[in-house]
Amino acid sequence: MSTVEDKLSKTEHLKEESHQLRGTIPEELQNDSEEFSAGAKDLLKHHGSYLQDDRDVRKEKNPDGTKKAKAYSCMVRTRIPGGRVTAEQFLAELDLCDRLANGTLRITTRQGFQLHGVLKSNLKETIRAINHTHLTTLAACGDVNRNVMCCPAPYKNNPVHDQMQALSQELADHFKPKTTAYFDIWLTDEDGEKTNVADFQPVEEPIYGERYLPRKFKMAIAEPTDNCIDIHASDLGFLAIVEGDAIVGYNVLVGGGMGRTPSAEKTYPKISEKMTYVTPDQVIAIAEAVVKVQRDFGNREDRKQARMKYLIDSWGLPKFKQKVEEYYGASLPEPHATEVTGVDDHIGWHEQGDGKLFLGINIENGRIKDEGELRIKSGLRAVLTKYGMKTRNTALQSVILCDIDPADKDDINSILAEHGIKGADELSLIRRYAIACPAFPTCGLSITESERVLPGIIDDLEVEIAKYGLESSKIAIHMTGCPNGCARPYTPDIGIVGRAANKYTLFLGGNAEGTRLCFIYKDMVPHADLVATISPLLGLYKAERNEGESFGDYCNRTGLEALEAKVA
């Protein structure tokens, strides 16, 4: 008869036997190989890094006609709660991308940073340098709570935003793994480096236990009028209930998650559900109870079914809530009636509330680089070096410059313009609300292009939008190179998801607020046909929309069959 242990996935055994996430990483950092073993590669994620290879090189051949060897490198992700980054930290990451990575820095869809193209031989130096700036890569990936997202708008004299940002840090600190592996491997002094796992001294992991979580876990904090961080896409969300200028409590949202595999019907995207209402002083304890229920009852046999959304759907929300109450030690009330009502991209100039200004700068697909006349990297470096202001990363892969003296506004505008960086009034709404995953050439899971082709798709859609006079319509488009959903493509007005080489599944009917799942409109759409497929729908929207109705709302109201009939 098989036992529970027999049924555990290989990853579960790997984590349990890894000496708290060490595995063979220390020894492998000492060898001359350009890659890591499969086990070390999986454990490396908990330390904030993925082993990748340049998939463009895979297509190339040597002079003798043989395939070139894979060009291995690492992606290094920095965990940044609430997207808060000082000028010094930002400049340090820009320096690292030039010195040890591929010359670009990427703002992620979850408010972090990513460096791509870091060679294995430079990995320790990179991670150590990030930590020297008082940022960290620990728990940026892996089967733990990852970066805690929060609305980045830096409003001052506003206790609501102050409290949400403070909570993001409190949650990040509370759920940080206790293992000393990260310090031992990456941060000890040269004379004291530990490379022998036999030296392992275990510490207690009171939240995660010996196997950590069954799968990745994501948290987010928002307030109802501005769901700029897509709270419903997270495993656990806290939606602030605001009365006057104070947060009186939070709706606890559970079970969101974007990943799916088309060939496996057991996988699907899901938006989170309201479970209960809690007061601010209850948040940490409730979050811990939720995480521990997922730890103890989440699926550890099948990683495709390991996210918390599947546990909730298997049990039903009432049973899940009851189990959370058991772990929390008290009954929980029904949730508040409050729902998400709006979203803001925070691009452009805004009053900060303390006499200062903040400026949101659109970074297309989050890629900070210098290319042609658009020199984002140099422009940001110039402004941050001169003014040294704090910054915040947004979930739409852009950056906010904070605490700006109004007297400096014209000079900052001039610096940015000199580097080809456009202001809010020069950008279409569809470009401002568009995001994409990296996909090719670095992501090993990607099926086709995303980041590299979305700008061209937006160029063509802007022409169609102008033709229909829809420039003032807020239309969100998210694109991914595979169905895993890293850019949250299952909730915006338009989702474009890689399905095969140069072919995509086109999703419609969500919204910019992220409160509703899309439906599949067409599958296997060639890249060249995407805009032509979307354009007639924009025409229908212009002709048939109700007052105040968004494009996604129109598609959802009209439905798949009616849309298909109208464009036939």
Residue pairs with C-beta under 8 A, 6 or more apart in sequence:
7 301
8 300
8 301
9 300
9 301
9 302
9 303
11 42
11 143
11 303
12 211
12 214
12 300
14 23
14 39
14 42
14 43
15 21
15 43
15 143
15 210
15 211
15 212
16 210
16 211
18 39
18 43
19 181
19 197
19 200
19 202
20 179
20 180
20 181
20 200
20 202
20 203
20 205
21 43
21 46
21 47
21 142
21 177
21 179
21 181
21 182
21 212
22 43
22 181
22 184
22 185
22 197
22 200
23 39
23 40
23 43
23 197
24 37
24 39
24 40
24 197
25 36
25 40
25 43
25 44
25 47
25 181
25 185
26 184
26 185
26 193
26 194
26 195
26 196
26 197
27 195
27 196
27 197
28 36
28 37
28 40
29 120
29 123
29 124
29 185
29 195
30 195
33 120
34 72
34 119
34 120
35 41
35 51
35 70
35 72
35 120
36 44
36 51
36 120
41 50
41 51
44 50
44 51
44 74
45 141
45 142
46 138
46 139
46 141
46 142
46 143
46 144
46 177
46 212
47 127
47 137
47 138
47 141
47 142
47 181
47 182
47 185
47 186
48 76
48 77
48 78
48 79
48 127
48 136
48 137
48 138
48 139
48 140
48 141
49 74
49 75
49 76
49 77
49 118
49 123
49 127
49 137
49 141
50 74
50 75
50 77
50 141
50 444
51 72
51 73
51 74
51 120
52 72
52 73
52 74
52 75
52 116
52 442
52 443
52 444
53 70
53 71
53 72
53 73
53 444
54 70
54 71
54 73
54 117
54 441
54 442
55 440
55 441
55 442
55 444
55 446
56 440
56 441
57 68
57 70
57 71
57 441
58 67
58 68
58 70
60 67
60 68
61 67
61 68
62 68
72 119
72 120
73 102
73 116
73 117
73 118
73 119
73 120
73 442
74 118
74 119
74 120
74 123
75 114
75 115
75 116
75 118
75 442
76 101
76 114
76 115
76 118
76 123
76 126
76 127
76 130
76 137
77 108
77 112
77 113
77 114
77 115
77 137
77 140
77 141
78 93
78 112
78 113
78 114
78 115
78 130
78 135
78 136
78 137
78 140
79 112
79 135
79 136
79 137
79 138
79 139
79 140
79 146
79 147
79 172
80 111
80 112
80 113
80 135
80 147
80 393
81 147
81 148
81 150
81 168
81 169
81 171
81 172
82 111
82 148
82 149
82 150
82 152
82 164
82 165
82 168
82 169
82 221
82 392
83 111
83 112
83 149
83 150
83 152
83 392
83 393
83 394
83 395
83 400
84 152
84 165
84 390
84 392
85 93
85 113
85 135
85 390
85 391
85 392
85 393
86 133
86 390
86 391
87 384
87 385
87 387
87 388
87 389
87 390
87 391
88 133
88 388
89 133
89 134
89 135
90 380
90 384
90 391
91 381
91 384
91 385
92 129
92 130
92 132
92 133
93 105
93 113
93 115
93 130
93 133
94 105
94 368
94 377
94 380
94 381
96 105
96 115
96 126
96 129
96 130
97 103
97 104
97 105
97 115
97 368
97 377
100 115
100 118
100 119
100 122
100 125
100 126
100 129
101 115
101 116
101 117
101 118
101 126
102 115
102 116
102 117
103 117
103 369
104 116
104 367
104 368
104 369
104 377
105 113
105 114
105 115
105 368
105 369
105 377
106 113
106 114
106 115
106 116
106 366
106 367
106 368
106 397
106 438
107 113
107 363
107 366
107 368
107 393
107 394
107 397
107 398
107 399
108 114
108 366
108 393
108 397
109 366
109 395
109 396
109 397
109 435
109 437
109 486
109 487
109 488
110 146
110 147
110 149
110 218
110 395
111 147
111 149
111 150
111 152
111 229
111 392
111 393
111 394
111 395
112 140
112 147
112 393
113 393
114 438
115 126
116 438
116 442
117 442
118 126
124 185
124 186
127 137
127 186
127 187
128 186
128 187
130 136
130 137
131 137
131 186
131 187
136 182
138 176
138 177
138 182
139 145
139 146
139 175
139 176
139 177
140 146
140 147
141 216
142 212
142 216
143 212
143 213
143 214
143 215
143 216
143 217
144 175
144 177
144 208
144 212
144 213
144 216
144 217
145 171
145 172
145 175
145 213
145 217
145 218
145 219
145 291
146 216
146 217
146 218
146 219
147 172
147 218
148 168
148 169
148 171
148 172
148 175
148 219
148 220
148 221
149 168
149 218
149 219
149 220
149 221
149 229
149 231
149 234
149 395
150 164
150 165
150 167
150 168
150 220
150 221
150 222
150 229
151 161
151 164
151 221
151 222
151 223
151 226
151 228
151 229
152 228
152 346
152 392
152 393
152 394
152 395
152 400
153 161
153 226
153 228
153 344
153 346
153 350
153 358
153 392
153 400
154 161
154 352
154 358
154 390
154 392
154 400
154 402
154 403
155 161
155 352
155 353
156 352
156 353
156 354
156 356
157 353
157 354
158 245
158 353
159 245
159 246
159 247
160 223
160 240
160 242
160 245
160 246
160 247
161 223
163 240
163 247
163 280
164 221
164 222
164 223
164 240
164 247
167 221
167 238
167 280
167 283
168 221
170 284
171 219
171 221
171 283
171 284
171 287
174 207
174 284
174 287
174 288
175 207
175 219
175 287
175 288
175 291
177 205
177 208
177 212
178 203
178 204
178 205
178 206
178 208
179 203
179 205
180 201
180 203
184 194
185 194
188 194
205 212
207 288
207 291
207 292
207 295
208 295
209 295
211 300
212 295
213 291
213 294
213 295
213 298
214 294
214 295
214 298
214 299
214 300
214 303
214 306
214 307
215 298
215 303
215 306
215 307
215 308
216 307
217 235
217 236
217 291
217 294
217 308
218 233
218 234
218 235
218 236
218 256
218 257
219 234
219 235
219 236
219 237
219 238
219 287
220 229
220 230
220 231
220 233
220 234
220 236
220 237
220 238
221 229
221 231
221 237
221 238
221 240
221 250
222 228
222 229
222 231
222 237
222 238
222 239
222 240
222 340
223 239
223 240
223 242
223 247
224 239
224 240
224 242
224 338
224 339
224 340
224 341
224 342
225 341
225 342
226 342
226 343
226 344
227 340
227 342
227 343
227 513
227 514
227 515
228 343
228 344
228 345
228 346
228 394
228 395
228 396
229 395
230 395
230 488
230 491
230 514
231 237
231 238
231 239
231 253
231 256
231 272
231 340
231 514
232 253
232 256
232 271
232 272
232 340
232 491
232 514
232 515
233 256
233 257
233 258
233 271
233 272
233 488
233 491
233 514
234 253
234 256
234 257
234 272
235 254
235 255
235 256
235 257
235 272
235 294
235 307
235 308
235 309
236 252
236 253
236 254
236 272
236 287
236 290
236 291
236 308
237 252
237 253
237 254
237 256
237 272
238 250
238 251
238 252
238 253
238 283
238 287
239 250
239 251
239 253
239 338
239 340
240 247
240 249
240 250
241 247
241 248
241 249
241 250
241 251
241 277
241 336
241 338
242 248
247 280
248 279
248 280
249 277
249 278
249 279
249 280
249 336
250 277
250 278
250 280
250 283
251 274
251 276
251 277
251 335
251 336
251 338
252 274
252 275
252 276
252 277
252 278
252 286
252 290
252 335
253 272
253 273
253 274
253 275
254 272
254 273
254 275
254 290
254 308
254 312
254 317
254 320
255 270
255 272
255 273
255 308
255 309
255 312
255 313
255 317
255 320
256 270
256 271
256 272
256 309
257 269
257 270
257 307
257 308
257 309
257 485
258 269
258 484
258 485
258 486
258 488
258 489
258 490
258 491
259 267
259 269
259 307
259 483
259 484
259 485
260 267
260 268
260 269
260 483
260 484
260 485
260 490
261 267
261 304
261 483
262 483
262 499
262 505
264 304
266 304
266 305
266 310
267 304
267 305
269 485
269 490
269 491
269 517
270 309
270 313
270 517
271 491
271 514
271 515
271 516
271 517
273 312
273 317
274 335
275 317
275 320
275 321
275 324
275 332
275 335
276 286
276 321
276 324
276 332
276 333
276 334
276 335
277 332
277 333
277 334
277 335
277 336
278 286
278 332
285 328
286 324
286 328
286 332
288 327
289 324
289 325
289 327
289 328
290 308
290 324
292 327
293 311
293 320
293 323
293 324
293 327
294 308
294 311
297 311
297 323
298 306
298 307
298 308
298 310
298 311
299 305
299 306
299 310
299 311
300 306
311 320
312 320
315 323
321 332
324 332
325 331
325 332
339 515
340 513
340 514
340 515
341 513
342 513
343 512
343 513
343 514
345 360
345 362
345 394
345 396
345 398
345 432
345 433
346 358
346 360
346 394
346 398
346 400
347 360
347 361
347 362
347 398
347 424
347 427
347 432
348 359
348 360
348 423
348 424
348 425
349 357
349 358
349 359
349 409
349 424
350 357
350 358
350 359
350 360
351 357
352 358
352 402
352 403
352 404
355 406
356 402
356 403
356 404
356 405
356 406
357 404
357 405
357 406
357 409
358 400
358 401
358 402
358 403
358 404
359 400
359 401
359 404
359 412
360 394
360 398
360 399
360 400
360 401
360 424
361 380
361 398
361 399
361 400
361 401
361 416
361 421
362 398
362 422
362 424
362 427
362 431
362 432
363 376
363 397
363 398
363 399
364 397
364 431
364 434
364 455
365 397
365 434
365 435
365 436
365 451
365 454
365 455
366 397
366 398
366 435
367 376
367 451
368 376
368 377
368 380
369 376
369 377
370 376
370 377
370 378
372 420
373 420
374 419
374 420
374 421
375 419
375 420
375 421
376 419
376 420
376 421
378 419
379 415
379 416
379 418
379 419
379 420
379 421
380 399
382 415
382 419
383 389
383 401
383 412
383 415
383 416
384 391
384 401
386 415
387 401
387 404
387 408
387 412
389 401
389 402
389 403
389 404
390 402
390 403
391 399
391 400
391 401
391 402
392 399
392 400
392 402
393 399
393 400
394 400
396 432
396 433
396 435
397 435
401 412
404 412
413 423
416 423
417 423
424 432
428 458
428 462
428 465
428 471
429 471
429 472
429 473
429 474
429 475
430 458
430 461
430 462
430 465
430 475
430 476
430 477
431 458
431 462
433 474
433 475
433 476
433 477
433 492
433 512
434 454
434 458
434 476
434 477
434 478
434 479
435 478
435 479
435 487
435 488
436 450
436 451
436 454
436 478
436 479
436 480
436 487
437 443
437 446
437 450
437 451
437 479
437 480
437 481
437 482
437 486
437 487
438 446
438 450
438 451
438 481
439 446
439 448
439 449
439 450
439 451
439 452
439 480
439 481
439 482
439 498
440 446
440 448
440 449
440 450
440 452
440 481
443 481
443 482
445 481
445 482
445 484
446 481
446 482
446 498
447 481
447 482
447 498
447 499
447 500
447 501
448 481
448 482
448 498
448 499
448 500
448 501
448 502
448 503
448 504
448 527
449 481
449 498
449 502
449 527
450 479
450 480
450 481
450 487
450 498
451 479
451 481
453 479
453 527
454 477
454 479
454 496
457 477
457 479
457 496
457 530
457 531
458 477
460 531
461 477
461 531
461 534
464 531
464 534
464 535
464 538
465 471
465 473
465 475
465 538
468 538
468 539
468 541
468 542
469 542
470 538
470 541
470 542
470 551
473 541
473 550
473 551
474 512
474 550
475 493
475 494
475 512
475 550
475 551
475 552
476 492
476 493
476 494
476 510
476 511
476 512
476 552
477 492
477 493
477 494
477 495
477 496
478 487
478 488
478 489
478 491
478 492
478 494
478 495
478 496
479 487
479 489
479 495
479 496
479 497
480 486
480 487
480 489
480 496
480 497
480 498
481 498
482 497
482 498
483 497
483 498
483 499
483 505
485 497
488 514
489 495
489 496
489 497
489 507
489 518
490 497
490 507
490 510
490 517
490 518
491 510
491 511
491 514
491 515
491 516
491 517
491 518
492 510
492 511
492 512
492 514
492 518
492 552
493 508
493 509
493 510
493 511
493 512
493 550
493 551
493 552
493 555
494 506
494 507
494 508
494 518
494 534
494 551
494 552
495 506
495 507
495 508
495 510
495 518
496 504
496 505
496 506
496 507
496 530
497 504
497 505
497 507
498 504
499 505
499 523
499 524
500 524
502 526
502 527
502 528
503 524
503 525
503 526
503 527
504 524
504 525
504 527
504 530
505 520
505 522
505 523
505 524
505 525
506 520
506 521
506 522
506 523
506 525
506 530
506 533
506 534
507 518
507 519
507 520
507 521
508 518
508 519
508 521
508 537
508 552
508 555
508 556
508 563
509 516
509 517
509 518
509 519
509 521
509 552
509 555
509 556
510 516
510 517
510 518
510 552
510 556
511 550
511 552
511 553
511 556
512 550
512 552
516 552
516 556
518 552
519 556
519 560
520 560
521 533
521 555
521 560
521 563
522 533
525 533
536 567
537 551
537 555
537 563
537 567
538 551
540 554
540 558
540 563
540 566
540 567
541 551
541 554
541 555
544 554
544 558
545 551
545 554
546 554
546 557
549 557
555 563
558 566
